[in-house]
Amino acid sequence: MRYNIIQHLNILVCHFCIFFMLPHSIQAQEISISKYGVPVVNSISTYRETTRSDSLKKMVDIAVLAPNIVVDLRYAGTNNFMHRRMYPNGTTHSFLRLQALHALTSVESELSSIGLGLKIFDAYRPYSVTEKFWELVHDDRYVADPRKGSGHNRGIAVDLTIIDLKSGRELPMPTGFDSFTDSAHLDFVNLSQEILNNRKLLRETMEKYGFVAFATEWWHYSLPHPEKFEVLDLSFRSLEKNSTK
């Protein structure tokens, strides 16, 4: 209990510091505080202000810089653990901060040299969707705690797998996407050698270009230092209109 209290206080202090590190001009705009105590950017004008001093924070349509990466947004349909559409009907564009996308294109380039590519299941995720996930699954091994916000909300996390470029088929991996089982954990080894090799290839290539693995989800990778990026709750449509190279 004491640990949980201290952990919660640390989270609050972190959010407090992030909020007051923002330029005054941003604070004066639309920075809302969620019911979980997290500062959230929910207007495009405020988002633009946060990127003026750091162009690597800009949100970019993945297809703009990496058109060969396959995007299969599971939350835009019903093939996900929620069993319902979490993104607006017709959502096909996915986004990442420019820094994360540059790193991902390096991953793609290396894999393509051996006839492999990437398929993305999710990247940027509005904070309001994370809140809905948490209402159903209170388990931060598989669903981000909205008191912290997630790498997805910050535009620096991606859920993905490797595909064969010729056939378009996914390489065999330990589980399907969004499997809340021990088999999805990175330390699970009761698998065929082929699957272990494929998981290892994904992890080693992602980590080579700066991504950090997530222990309970073989498909989830994120840039380090999430505190450098604001939590966003911007619509896909607004990002599509404002996406930049």
C-alpha positions in Angstrom: 0.0 0.0 0.0 2.8 2.4 0.9 4.5 1.7 -2.5 1.3 2.4 -4.3 0.8 5.7 -2.6 4.4 6.8 -3.3 4.1 5.7 -6.9 0.9 7.7 -7.3 2.6 10.8 -5.8 5.5 10.4 -8.2 3.1 10.4 -11.1 1.4 13.5 -9.9 4.7 15.3 -9.4 5.7 14.3 -12.9 2.6 15.7 -14.4 2.9 18.8 -12.3 6.4 19.4 -13.7 5.4 18.7 -17.3 2.6 21.2 -17.0 4.7 24.0 -15.6 7.6 23.4 -18.1 5.2 24.2 -20.9 5.6 27.8 -22.3 3.2 30.3 -20.8 1.6 30.8 -24.2 0.7 27.1 -24.3 -0.6 27.0 -20.7 -2.9 29.9 -21.6 -4.5 27.8 -24.4 -6.4 24.6 -24.2 -4.5 22.3 -21.8 -7.1 20.3 -20.0 -6.7 18.1 -16.9 -8.2 14.7 -17.3 -10.3 13.1 -14.5 -7.1 11.1 -13.8 -5.1 14.2 -13.3 -3.1 14.2 -16.6 -2.5 17.4 -18.6 -3.9 16.7 -22.1 -3.5 18.7 -25.3 -6.9 18.6 -27.1 -6.7 21.4 -29.6 -4.7 21.7 -32.8 -3.7 25.3 -32.0 -2.2 24.2 -28.7 -0.5 21.2 -30.4 1.1 23.5 -33.0 2.5 25.7 -30.2 4.2 22.7 -28.6 6.0 21.9 -31.9 7.3 25.4 -32.6 10.5 24.9 -30.6 11.0 21.2 -31.5 10.1 20.1 -35.0 10.7 16.4 -34.1 7.5 16.6 -32.0 5.4 17.1 -35.2 2.9 14.4 -35.9 3.3 12.9 -39.3 1.1 10.5 -41.3 3.2 7.3 -41.5 2.2 6.9 -45.2 3.9 10.2 -46.1 7.4 9.1 -45.1 7.0 5.3 -45.2 4.4 4.4 -47.9 5.5 0.8 -48.0 4.7 0.1 -44.4 1.3 -1.7 -44.2 -1.2 -0.1 -41.9 -3.9 -2.4 -40.4 -5.5 -0.3 -37.7 -7.3 -2.9 -35.5 -9.1 -0.3 -33.5 -10.7 1.1 -36.6 -12.7 -2.1 -36.9 -13.9 -4.8 -34.5 -11.0 -7.2 -34.7 -9.6 -6.2 -31.3 -10.0 -7.0 -27.6 -12.8 -4.5 -27.2 -14.8 -6.2 -30.0 -16.0 -2.8 -31.2 -14.8 0.1 -33.3 -12.8 2.5 -31.2 -11.7 4.8 -34.0 -14.0 6.7 -36.4 -15.4 4.6 -39.3 -13.1 4.8 -42.3 -9.9 5.7 -40.3 -7.0 4.5 -42.4 -4.2 7.0 -41.6 -1.9 6.5 -38.6 0.5 9.0 -37.1 3.7 9.2 -35.1 5.9 12.0 -33.9 8.6 12.8 -36.5 11.4 11.5 -34.3 9.7 8.1 -33.9 8.8 7.9 -37.6 12.4 8.6 -38.6 13.5 5.7 -36.4 10.8 3.5 -37.8 11.8 4.2 -41.4 15.4 3.0 -40.5 13.9 -0.2 -39.2 11.9 -0.7 -42.4 15.0 0.0 -44.5 17.1 -2.6 -42.8 14.4 -5.2 -42.9 13.6 -4.5 -46.6 17.2 -5.4 -47.4 16.4 -9.0 -46.5 13.0 -9.1 -48.2 10.9 -8.2 -45.1 8.7 -5.3 -44.2 6.5 -4.0 -41.4 2.8 -4.1 -40.6 1.4 -1.6 -38.1 -1.6 -2.5 -35.9 -1.6 0.9 -34.0 0.5 4.0 -33.5 -1.0 7.2 -32.2 -4.0 6.7 -30.0 -6.2 9.5 -28.6 -6.1 9.7 -24.8 -9.9 9.4 -24.6 -9.6 5.9 -26.2 -7.1 4.9 -23.5 -9.6 5.9 -20.9 -12.2 3.6 -22.5 -9.7 0.7 -22.5 -9.0 1.2 -18.8 -12.7 1.1 -18.0 -12.8 -2.4 -19.4 -9.4 -3.8 -18.4 -7.7 -2.6 -15.2 -4.4 -4.3 -15.8 -1.4 -2.1 -16.8 0.4 -5.1 -18.1 -1.8 -4.9 -21.2 -3.7 -1.6 -21.0 -2.1 1.8 -20.3 -3.0 3.4 -16.9 -4.6 6.7 -17.8 -3.1 8.3 -14.7 0.2 8.1 -16.6 -0.9 8.4 -20.3 0.7 6.0 -22.8 3.4 6.2 -25.4 0.6 5.8 -27.9 -1.1 9.0 -26.6 2.2 10.8 -27.0 2.7 9.6 -30.6 5.9 7.7 -29.8 4.7 4.1 -29.5 3.8 1.6 -32.2 2.3 -1.9 -32.3 3.7 -3.9 -35.2 4.9 -7.1 -36.7 7.1 -8.2 -39.5 5.8 -9.3 -42.9 7.3 -11.1 -45.9 7.4 -8.5 -48.7 6.7 -10.9 -51.6 3.6 -12.6 -50.1 2.5 -9.9 -47.7 2.1 -12.5 -45.0 2.9 -11.9 -41.3 5.9 -13.9 -40.0 4.9 -16.4 -37.3 5.0 -14.7 -33.9 4.2 -16.0 -30.4 0.6 -14.8 -30.4 -1.8 -12.6 -32.4 -2.1 -8.9 -31.6 -3.7 -7.9 -28.3 -3.2 -11.3 -26.7 -3.5 -10.9 -22.9 -1.6 -14.2 -22.2 1.8 -15.2 -20.9 2.7 -16.3 -24.4 2.8 -12.7 -25.5 5.5 -11.9 -22.9 9.1 -11.4 -24.2 10.5 -13.8 -21.7 8.1 -16.6 -22.8 10.3 -19.3 -24.4 8.0 -22.3 -24.9 7.8 -21.6 -28.6 9.2 -23.0 -31.8 12.7 -21.9 -32.9 11.2 -20.1 -35.9 8.9 -18.0 -33.7 11.7 -17.2 -31.2 13.9 -16.1 -34.1 11.2 -13.9 -35.6 10.5 -12.2 -32.2 14.2 -11.7 -31.7 14.6 -10.1 -35.1 11.8 -7.7 -34.5 13.2 -6.8 -31.0 16.8 -6.4 -32.0 16.0 -4.3 -35.1 13.6 -2.0 -33.2 16.1 -1.6 -30.3 18.9 -0.9 -32.7 17.2 2.3 -33.8 16.2 3.5 -30.4 12.9 1.9 -29.5 12.3 0.2 -26.2 10.5 -3.1 -25.9 7.5 -3.7 -23.6 7.9 -6.9 -21.4 4.3 -8.2 -21.7 3.6 -7.4 -25.4 6.0 -8.6 -28.1 4.4 -6.2 -30.6 4.7 -3.0 -28.6 7.7 -0.6 -28.9 8.1 3.0 -27.8 10.8 5.8 -27.7 12.3 6.3 -24.3 11.7 9.4 -22.2 8.0 9.8 -22.7 8.0 12.8 -20.3 9.4 14.9 -23.2 6.1 14.5 -25.2 2.7 15.8 -24.3 -0.3 13.6 -24.0 -2.6 14.2 -27.0 -6.3 13.8 -27.5 -6.6 15.0 -31.0 -8.9 13.5 -33.7 -7.4 11.6 -36.6 -9.2 14.0 -39.0 -7.5 17.0 -37.4 -4.1 15.4 -37.6 -4.6 14.4 -41.2 -5.4 18.0 -42.1 -2.3 19.2 -40.2 0.2 16.4 -40.8 3.5 17.5 -42.0 6.7 16.1 -43.5 
